[in-house]
Amino acid sequence: MDIKDFELVEFYITLGEEGINITIQGNVFSVSTTKKGLEDEIISKIELEAKKRHPRICFKFYQRVGIHNYEYQAL
């Protein structure tokens, strides 16, 4: 599975009592959380970081969602 092939990538993260469902396909990112206000915070953070020359995203994130040989491209 590789996100570069536009395949659907889904994963679920549990942080304490919070559950986060994340879906990525092509250039579409979707997030669903138990606490709805958290969705906006996550999306805002990703949008903010994506605009930076050097985004602060965990280096393991790309491999975990199927992005191999990651190169940053400005939006």
Backbone bond lengths (Angstrom), bond angles and torsions (degrees), N, CA, C in turn:
res aa  C-N    CA-C-N  psi(-1)  N-CA   C-N-CA  omega(-1)  CA-C   N-CA-C  phi
1 M - - - 1.445 - - 1.526 108.08 -
2 D 1.338 116.25 130.69 1.453 121.00 -179.33 1.519 109.01 -142.78
3 I 1.306 116.73 124.68 1.460 121.03 -178.31 1.521 111.82 -61.37
4 K 1.322 118.07 -25.32 1.461 120.95 178.39 1.525 111.36 -66.28
5 D 1.312 118.12 -21.95 1.465 122.24 177.34 1.521 111.32 -87.69
6 F 1.319 117.28 9.61 1.463 124.58 179.28 1.521 113.19 62.61
7 E 1.323 116.56 23.13 1.459 120.27 176.02 1.524 109.23 -74.07
8 L 1.312 115.52 153.21 1.456 121.43 177.28 1.527 109.42 -71.88
9 V 1.328 116.04 127.72 1.457 122.14 176.96 1.523 106.52 -120.07
10 E 1.337 116.55 122.91 1.454 121.74 179.82 1.522 109.22 -127.27
11 F 1.322 116.23 140.98 1.455 118.73 171.91 1.512 110.34 -152.98
12 Y 1.320 115.16 161.52 1.453 123.70 -176.21 1.518 108.14 -125.78
13 I 1.318 116.03 131.28 1.463 121.68 -179.86 1.523 108.33 -119.85
14 T 1.328 116.68 135.48 1.453 121.57 175.18 1.522 108.49 -113.77
15 L 1.335 115.85 124.50 1.462 122.02 176.24 1.517 106.99 -124.65
16 G 1.320 116.48 98.27 1.463 120.17 -175.23 1.515 109.40 64.27
17 E 1.328 116.78 -121.67 1.460 120.78 178.87 1.525 112.41 -91.53
18 E 1.317 117.17 -3.11 1.462 121.63 -177.78 1.526 111.05 -89.24
19 G 1.314 116.28 133.68 1.457 122.18 175.05 1.516 109.28 -113.48
20 I 1.329 116.80 133.40 1.462 121.64 -178.04 1.525 108.77 -125.42
21 N 1.324 116.65 119.45 1.468 122.94 174.56 1.521 107.81 -99.17
22 I 1.321 116.86 128.91 1.459 121.37 -179.54 1.521 108.82 -127.57
23 T 1.332 115.31 135.55 1.455 122.05 177.60 1.522 108.06 -131.22
24 I 1.329 116.28 133.70 1.460 121.95 177.00 1.523 107.27 -132.02
25 Q 1.326 116.07 131.09 1.462 120.54 174.65 1.518 107.80 -151.95
26 G 1.331 115.63 124.48 1.455 119.20 -176.71 1.511 109.74 59.80
27 N 1.327 116.70 -124.20 1.460 119.69 179.13 1.525 111.83 -105.70
28 V 1.345 116.79 23.37 1.462 121.86 -179.12 1.527 109.81 -111.27
29 F 1.334 115.23 129.02 1.459 122.60 178.90 1.516 107.19 -120.58
30 S 1.329 117.29 129.46 1.460 121.93 179.53 1.521 109.19 -127.94
31 V 1.330 115.98 139.02 1.459 120.69 177.95 1.521 108.82 -135.51
32 S 1.325 115.12 139.28 1.459 121.53 177.86 1.522 107.61 -135.59
33 T 1.333 116.30 130.17 1.458 120.71 -178.37 1.522 110.62 -128.97
34 T 1.319 115.06 163.42 1.458 120.52 176.34 1.524 109.79 -65.18
35 K 1.334 116.49 -46.52 1.468 122.38 177.39 1.527 107.62 -92.58
36 K 1.326 117.19 107.86 1.463 121.84 -172.02 1.527 114.00 -59.37
37 G 1.322 119.11 -31.02 1.457 120.76 178.09 1.516 112.58 -63.68
38 L 1.309 116.20 -26.88 1.457 121.39 -179.96 1.527 111.58 -67.86
39 E 1.325 117.70 -31.83 1.468 121.52 178.29 1.526 110.26 -56.52
40 D 1.334 116.41 -48.44 1.465 120.85 -179.60 1.520 111.58 -61.79
41 E 1.332 117.20 -39.38 1.462 120.82 179.22 1.522 111.10 -63.86
42 I 1.322 117.40 -43.85 1.469 121.56 -179.37 1.523 110.22 -64.04
43 I 1.321 116.73 -47.37 1.463 120.78 -178.98 1.528 110.69 -63.77
44 S 1.323 117.57 -42.62 1.469 121.12 178.64 1.523 111.06 -61.08
45 K 1.326 116.74 -42.43 1.468 121.13 -179.90 1.526 110.82 -64.33
46 I 1.320 117.36 -43.70 1.466 120.35 179.74 1.524 110.43 -65.73
47 E 1.332 117.70 -42.01 1.465 120.69 177.17 1.526 110.91 -61.26
48 L 1.323 117.11 -44.18 1.458 121.82 179.38 1.528 111.13 -61.36
49 E 1.318 116.80 -48.15 1.462 121.09 -177.82 1.526 111.64 -67.99
50 A 1.325 117.90 -35.27 1.466 121.49 -178.36 1.528 111.76 -64.13
51 K 1.316 117.41 -25.80 1.466 121.54 -179.09 1.524 112.59 -82.06
52 K 1.315 117.12 -13.52 1.463 121.22 -177.43 1.525 110.81 -81.70
53 R 1.312 114.83 151.99 1.467 119.84 177.17 1.533 110.65 -64.46
54 H 1.330 116.11 -37.25 1.463 121.95 178.80 1.528 108.21 -126.62
55 P 1.336 117.48 85.72 1.469 120.31 -178.26 1.524 112.00 -61.17
56 R 1.337 116.37 144.78 1.464 121.69 177.51 1.522 108.17 -97.02
57 I 1.315 114.74 81.37 1.459 122.27 177.74 1.522 106.23 -125.37
58 C 1.305 116.87 138.53 1.464 121.49 -178.95 1.526 110.21 -47.11
59 F 1.332 117.15 129.22 1.453 121.07 -176.99 1.525 112.94 -61.55
60 K 1.320 118.17 -22.52 1.468 120.95 178.77 1.527 112.25 -81.89
61 F 1.333 118.19 -16.16 1.463 122.35 -176.35 1.522 111.65 -56.36
62 Y 1.320 116.97 -46.31 1.458 120.74 -175.33 1.525 112.13 -60.10
63 Q 1.332 117.11 -46.49 1.466 120.36 178.95 1.517 111.49 -64.76
64 R 1.311 117.41 -39.42 1.461 121.11 -177.57 1.521 112.64 -64.88
65 V 1.328 117.61 -28.67 1.463 119.65 178.55 1.525 111.77 -100.14
66 G 1.326 117.14 9.46 1.458 120.46 173.29 1.511 115.36 90.30
67 I 1.338 117.43 17.34 1.462 119.97 177.10 1.521 107.15 -94.83
68 H 1.317 116.37 115.50 1.460 121.20 -179.47 1.525 108.60 -112.02
69 N 1.314 117.35 147.26 1.462 122.46 -177.48 1.524 110.52 55.70
70 Y 1.328 116.41 51.37 1.471 122.52 -176.66 1.517 111.87 -62.53
71 E 1.323 116.08 132.25 1.453 123.23 171.16 1.514 107.04 -132.20
72 Y 1.325 117.21 130.40 1.466 120.94 -178.57 1.520 110.11 -70.00
73 Q 1.322 116.30 134.79 1.459 122.38 173.88 1.518 107.54 -130.08
74 A 1.322 116.74 127.11 1.464 120.64 179.80 1.512 110.24 -65.02
75 L 1.324 115.77 146.24 1.463 120.95 178.74 1.506 111.04 -75.70
